[in-house]
């Protein structure tokens, strides 16, 4: 589904990512792990086009993409739930969800029922402003908004940050359900190790902008992964 080859990224004269080569497949959860500041969020920005990569190649569903901007990649099927959620606080839940329509043809401008099956609280709060929701409810809204776009690749950046345990559990169940449907690749960036390890099919550990450890979860020991993310 997603393939990166020798991706590099600079902020000014500083190199942030070095020769990142990885894949994310439909029906799998690929977890990107590492300490703060190792380049995880920068990698997600390079994939989504919100920060143009300096070099390397990227393919989505067999189609190669160069330096296309974020809105082109969104229409191609990349959806992101950024760290911090980035919902619109003055818009209602319905209006926040409808912002996902920008990536879709006009005949698909409706909120599918399965969105409310995944997140029933959003149906109950459909006319409430996004800024009035709790952090956990806002995270559910942000994920639902991404799903409105019918993505081929879903990127989740720190979805458990600042969220109460019962909603973390629910979000984990939703991610598993989306994975099991088999038609979407999921990249999960997460520092909550137990949450990430419990969901992962494939693990990638970054350090100083480079991949230092990668493989199917069942080929990597828990201790090996913990050592990689704790240095």
DRENDO-1510 file (C-alpha; in Angstrom, 1 decimal, always signed):
<recs>
REC; n; res; u; v; w
REC; 1; UNK; +0.0; +0.0; +0.0 .
REC; 2; UNK; +2.7; +2.6; +1.1 .
REC; 3; UNK; +6.3; +2.3; +0.2 .
REC; 4; UNK; +9.1; +4.7; +1.0 .
REC; 5; UNK; +12.6; +4.4; -0.4 .
REC; 6; UNK; +15.5; +6.4; +1.0 .
REC; 7; UNK; +13.3; +9.2; +2.2 .
REC; 8; UNK; +15.2; +12.2; +3.7 .
REC; 9; UNK; +13.9; +15.4; +5.3 .
REC; 10; UNK; +15.5; +18.7; +6.2 .
REC; 11; UNK; +14.3; +21.6; +8.3 .
REC; 12; UNK; +16.6; +24.4; +6.9 .
REC; 13; UNK; +20.1; +23.1; +7.1 .
REC; 14; UNK; +19.3; +20.4; +9.7 .
REC; 15; UNK; +18.7; +16.9; +8.5 .
REC; 16; UNK; +15.8; +15.3; +10.4 .
REC; 17; UNK; +15.3; +12.0; +8.5 .
REC; 18; UNK; +18.0; +9.9; +6.9 .
REC; 19; UNK; +17.3; +7.3; +4.2 .
REC; 20; UNK; +14.0; +6.0; +5.6 .
REC; 21; UNK; +12.9; +2.9; +3.7 .
REC; 22; UNK; +9.7; +1.2; +4.9 .
REC; 23; UNK; +6.4; -0.2; +3.9 .
REC; 24; UNK; +2.9; -0.3; +5.3 .
REC; 25; UNK; +0.4; -2.9; +4.0 .
REC; 26; UNK; -3.4; -3.0; +3.9 .
REC; 27; UNK; -4.8; -5.0; +6.8 .
REC; 28; UNK; -1.8; -4.3; +9.0 .
REC; 29; UNK; -0.9; -1.9; +11.8 .
REC; 30; UNK; +2.6; -0.5; +11.4 .
REC; 31; UNK; +3.8; +1.1; +14.7 .
REC; 32; UNK; +6.5; +3.7; +14.6 .
REC; 33; UNK; +8.2; +4.0; +17.9 .
REC; 34; UNK; +11.0; +6.0; +19.5 .
REC; 35; UNK; +11.8; +8.7; +22.1 .
REC; 36; UNK; +10.7; +12.3; +21.8 .
REC; 37; UNK; +12.6; +14.2; +19.0 .
REC; 38; UNK; +13.7; +11.2; +16.9 .
REC; 39; UNK; +11.7; +12.2; +13.9 .
REC; 40; UNK; +8.4; +10.3; +14.2 .
REC; 41; UNK; +6.1; +13.2; +13.6 .
REC; 42; UNK; +8.4; +14.6; +10.9 .
REC; 43; UNK; +8.1; +11.3; +9.1 .
REC; 44; UNK; +4.3; +11.5; +9.2 .
REC; 45; UNK; +4.5; +15.1; +7.8 .
REC; 46; UNK; +6.7; +13.9; +5.0 .
REC; 47; UNK; +4.2; +11.1; +4.1 .
REC; 48; UNK; +1.2; +13.4; +4.2 .
REC; 49; UNK; +2.9; +16.2; +2.3 .
REC; 50; UNK; +2.6; +18.8; +5.0 .
REC; 51; UNK; +6.4; +19.1; +4.9 .
REC; 52; UNK; +8.1; +18.4; +1.6 .
REC; 53; UNK; +10.7; +15.7; +1.8 .
REC; 54; UNK; +14.2; +16.5; +0.6 .
REC; 55; UNK; +14.8; +13.3; -1.2 .
REC; 56; UNK; +13.7; +9.7; -1.7 .
REC; 57; UNK; +10.7; +8.2; -3.3 .
REC; 58; UNK; +7.2; +7.3; -2.2 .
REC; 59; UNK; +4.5; +5.1; -3.7 .
REC; 60; UNK; +0.9; +4.7; -2.6 .
REC; 61; UNK; -1.1; +1.8; -3.9 .
REC; 62; UNK; +1.4; +1.4; -6.7 .
REC; 63; UNK; +1.3; +5.1; -7.8 .
REC; 64; UNK; +4.5; +7.1; -7.4 .
REC; 65; UNK; +4.3; +10.5; -5.8 .
REC; 66; UNK; +6.9; +13.3; -5.9 .
REC; 67; UNK; +6.5; +16.6; -4.2 .
REC; 68; UNK; +2.7; +16.8; -4.4 .
REC; 69; UNK; +1.1; +19.0; -1.7 .
REC; 70; UNK; -0.9; +17.7; +1.2 .
REC; 71; UNK; -4.4; +18.2; -0.4 .
REC; 72; UNK; -3.3; +16.1; -3.5 .
REC; 73; UNK; -2.1; +13.3; -1.2 .
REC; 74; UNK; -5.3; +13.5; +0.8 .
REC; 75; UNK; -7.4; +13.0; -2.3 .
REC; 76; UNK; -5.1; +10.1; -3.2 .
REC; 77; UNK; -6.1; +8.4; +0.0 .
REC; 78; UNK; -3.8; +9.5; +2.8 .
REC; 79; UNK; -5.6; +10.6; +6.0 .
REC; 80; UNK; -3.9; +11.8; +9.1 .
REC; 81; UNK; -5.0; +12.3; +12.7 .
REC; 82; UNK; -2.3; +14.7; +13.9 .
REC; 83; UNK; -0.9; +14.9; +17.4 .
REC; 84; UNK; -3.0; +17.4; +19.3 .
REC; 85; UNK; -6.1; +16.5; +17.2 .
REC; 86; UNK; -6.5; +19.8; +15.4 .
REC; 87; UNK; -10.3; +19.9; +15.5 .
REC; 88; UNK; -12.1; +23.2; +14.9 .
REC; 89; UNK; -13.3; +24.3; +18.3 .
REC; 90; UNK; -16.0; +26.7; +17.1 .
REC; 91; UNK; -17.5; +24.3; +14.6 .
REC; 92; UNK; -20.1; +21.7; +15.7 .
REC; 93; UNK; -19.3; +18.0; +15.6 .
REC; 94; UNK; -21.3; +17.7; +12.4 .
REC; 95; UNK; -19.4; +20.6; +10.8 .
REC; 96; UNK; -16.1; +19.1; +11.8 .
REC; 97; UNK; -17.0; +15.8; +10.2 .
REC; 98; UNK; -18.1; +17.6; +7.1 .
REC; 99; UNK; -14.7; +19.2; +6.6 .
REC; 100; UNK; -13.6; +15.7; +5.4 .
REC; 101; UNK; -15.9; +16.1; +2.4 .
REC; 102; UNK; -13.2; +18.3; +0.7 .
REC; 103; UNK; -11.4; +15.2; -0.4 .
REC; 104; UNK; -14.5; +13.5; -1.9 .
REC; 105; UNK; -16.6; +13.9; -5.0 .
REC; 106; UNK; -19.9; +15.7; -4.4 .
REC; 107; UNK; -22.0; +12.5; -4.5 .
REC; 108; UNK; -20.2; +11.2; -1.5 .
REC; 109; UNK; -20.9; +14.2; +0.7 .
REC; 110; UNK; -22.7; +12.4; +3.5 .
REC; 111; UNK; -21.6; +11.1; +6.9 .
REC; 112; UNK; -21.7; +7.2; +6.7 .
REC; 113; UNK; -23.7; +5.5; +9.5 .
REC; 114; UNK; -20.7; +3.4; +10.4 .
REC; 115; UNK; -18.9; +6.5; +11.7 .
REC; 116; UNK; -21.5; +6.7; +14.5 .
REC; 117; UNK; -21.4; +2.9; +15.0 .
REC; 118; UNK; -17.7; +3.3; +15.7 .
REC; 119; UNK; -18.1; +6.4; +17.9 .
REC; 120; UNK; -21.7; +6.5; +19.3 .
REC; 121; UNK; -20.8; +9.6; +21.5 .
REC; 122; UNK; -20.5; +11.7; +18.3 .
REC; 123; UNK; -24.1; +11.0; +17.4 .
REC; 124; UNK; -25.2; +12.2; +20.8 .
REC; 125; UNK; -23.1; +15.4; +20.5 .
REC; 126; UNK; -23.7; +16.1; +16.8 .
REC; 127; UNK; -24.7; +19.7; +17.4 .
REC; 128; UNK; -22.2; +20.5; +20.1 .
REC; 129; UNK; -19.2; +22.6; +19.4 .
REC; 130; UNK; -15.9; +20.8; +19.1 .
REC; 131; UNK; -14.3; +22.9; +21.7 .
REC; 132; UNK; -16.9; +21.8; +24.3 .
REC; 133; UNK; -15.9; +18.2; +24.0 .
REC; 134; UNK; -13.5; +16.4; +26.4 .
REC; 135; UNK; -10.1; +15.5; +25.1 .
REC; 136; UNK; -11.2; +11.9; +24.6 .
REC; 137; UNK; -14.3; +12.9; +22.7 .
REC; 138; UNK; -12.2; +15.3; +20.5 .
REC; 139; UNK; -9.8; +12.4; +19.7 .
REC; 140; UNK; -12.8; +10.3; +18.6 .
REC; 141; UNK; -14.0; +13.2; +16.5 .
REC; 142; UNK; -10.5; +13.6; +14.9 .
REC; 143; UNK; -10.4; +9.9; +13.9 .
REC; 144; UNK; -13.9; +10.0; +12.6 .
REC; 145; UNK; -13.2; +13.0; +10.5 .
REC; 146; UNK; -10.2; +11.2; +8.9 .
REC; 147; UNK; -12.4; +8.2; +8.2 .
REC; 148; UNK; -14.9; +10.4; +6.4 .
REC; 149; UNK; -12.3; +10.7; +3.6 .
REC; 150; UNK; -12.4; +6.9; +3.0 .
REC; 151; UNK; -8.6; +6.6; +3.2 .
REC; 152; UNK; -6.3; +3.9; +1.9 .
REC; 153; UNK; -3.7; +4.9; +4.5 .
REC; 154; UNK; -4.7; +6.1; +8.0 .
REC; 155; UNK; -2.0; +7.8; +10.1 .
REC; 156; UNK; -2.5; +8.2; +13.8 .
REC; 157; UNK; +0.0; +10.4; +15.6 .
REC; 158; UNK; -0.1; +9.8; +19.4 .
REC; 159; UNK; -3.8; +9.1; +19.7 .
REC; 160; UNK; -3.7; +8.2; +23.4 .
REC; 161; UNK; -2.0; +11.5; +24.5 .
REC; 162; UNK; -4.0; +13.1; +27.3 .
REC; 163; UNK; -6.9; +10.6; +27.0 .
REC; 164; UNK; -8.6; +8.7; +29.9 .
REC; 165; UNK; -8.1; +4.9; +30.1 .
REC; 166; UNK; -11.6; +3.8; +29.1 .
REC; 167; UNK; -11.4; +5.9; +25.8 .
REC; 168; UNK; -7.9; +4.6; +25.1 .
REC; 169; UNK; -9.3; +1.1; +25.3 .
REC; 170; UNK; -12.2; +2.0; +22.9 .
REC; 171; UNK; -9.8; +3.7; +20.4 .
REC; 172; UNK; -7.7; +0.5; +20.5 .
REC; 173; UNK; -10.8; -1.6; +19.7 .
REC; 174; UNK; -11.7; +0.7; +16.8 .
REC; 175; UNK; -8.1; +0.5; +15.3 .
REC; 176; UNK; -8.2; -3.3; +15.5 .
REC; 177; UNK; -11.6; -3.3; +13.7 .
REC; 178; UNK; -10.3; -1.0; +11.0 .
REC; 179; UNK; -7.3; -3.2; +10.5 .
REC; 180; UNK; -9.4; -6.4; +10.4 .
REC; 181; UNK; -11.5; -5.0; +7.6 .
REC; 182; UNK; -8.4; -5.5; +5.5 .
REC; 183; UNK; -8.7; -2.6; +3.0 .
REC; 184; UNK; -6.7; +0.1; +4.9 .
REC; 185; UNK; -3.1; +0.4; +5.9 .
REC; 186; UNK; -2.6; +2.0; +9.3 .
REC; 187; UNK; +0.5; +3.7; +10.7 .
REC; 188; UNK; +0.4; +4.3; +14.4 .
REC; 189; UNK; +2.9; +6.7; +16.1 .
REC; 190; UNK; +2.7; +6.1; +19.8 .
REC; 191; UNK; +4.9; +6.5; +22.9 .
REC; 192; UNK; +2.5; +4.5; +25.2 .
REC; 193; UNK; +4.5; +1.3; +24.6 .
REC; 194; UNK; +1.9; -1.2; +25.9 .
REC; 195; UNK; -0.8; +0.3; +23.7 .
REC; 196; UNK; +1.4; +0.3; +20.6 .
REC; 197; UNK; +2.8; -3.2; +21.3 .
REC; 198; UNK; -0.7; -4.6; +21.8 .
REC; 199; UNK; -1.8; -3.4; +18.4 .
REC; 200; UNK; +1.2; -3.7; +16.2 .
REC; 201; UNK; +1.6; -6.2; +13.4 .
REC; 202; UNK; +4.9; -4.6; +12.3 .
REC; 203; UNK; +7.3; -2.4; +14.3 .
REC; 204; UNK; +9.7; +0.4; +13.3 .
REC; 205; UNK; +12.0; +2.1; +15.8 .
REC; 206; UNK; +13.6; +5.4; +15.0 .
REC; 207; UNK; +16.6; +7.0; +16.6 .
REC; 208; UNK; +18.2; +10.3; +15.4 .
REC; 209; UNK; +16.1; +10.2; +12.3 .
REC; 210; UNK; +17.1; +6.7; +11.2 .
REC; 211; UNK; +15.5; +3.3; +11.5 .
REC; 212; UNK; +17.5; +1.2; +13.9 .
REC; 213; UNK; +15.1; -1.7; +14.3 .
REC; 214; UNK; +12.3; -3.0; +12.1 .
REC; 215; UNK; +10.3; -6.2; +11.7 .
REC; 216; UNK; +7.1; -8.1; +12.2 .
REC; 217; UNK; +6.2; -8.0; +15.9 .
REC; 218; UNK; +6.4; -11.8; +16.3 .
REC; 219; UNK; +10.1; -11.6; +15.1 .
REC; 220; UNK; +11.1; -9.0; +17.7 .
REC; 221; UNK; +11.1; -9.5; +21.4 .
REC; 222; UNK; +9.4; -7.1; +23.8 .
REC; 223; UNK; +12.8; -6.5; +25.5 .
REC; 224; UNK; +14.5; -5.7; +22.2 .
REC; 225; UNK; +11.8; -3.1; +21.3 .
REC; 226; UNK; +11.9; -1.6; +24.8 .
REC; 227; UNK; +15.7; -1.2; +24.6 .
REC; 228; UNK; +15.3; +0.5; +21.2 .
REC; 229; UNK; +12.8; +3.1; +22.3 .
REC; 230; UNK; +14.3; +3.8; +25.7 .
REC; 231; UNK; +17.8; +5.0; +24.6 .
</recs>
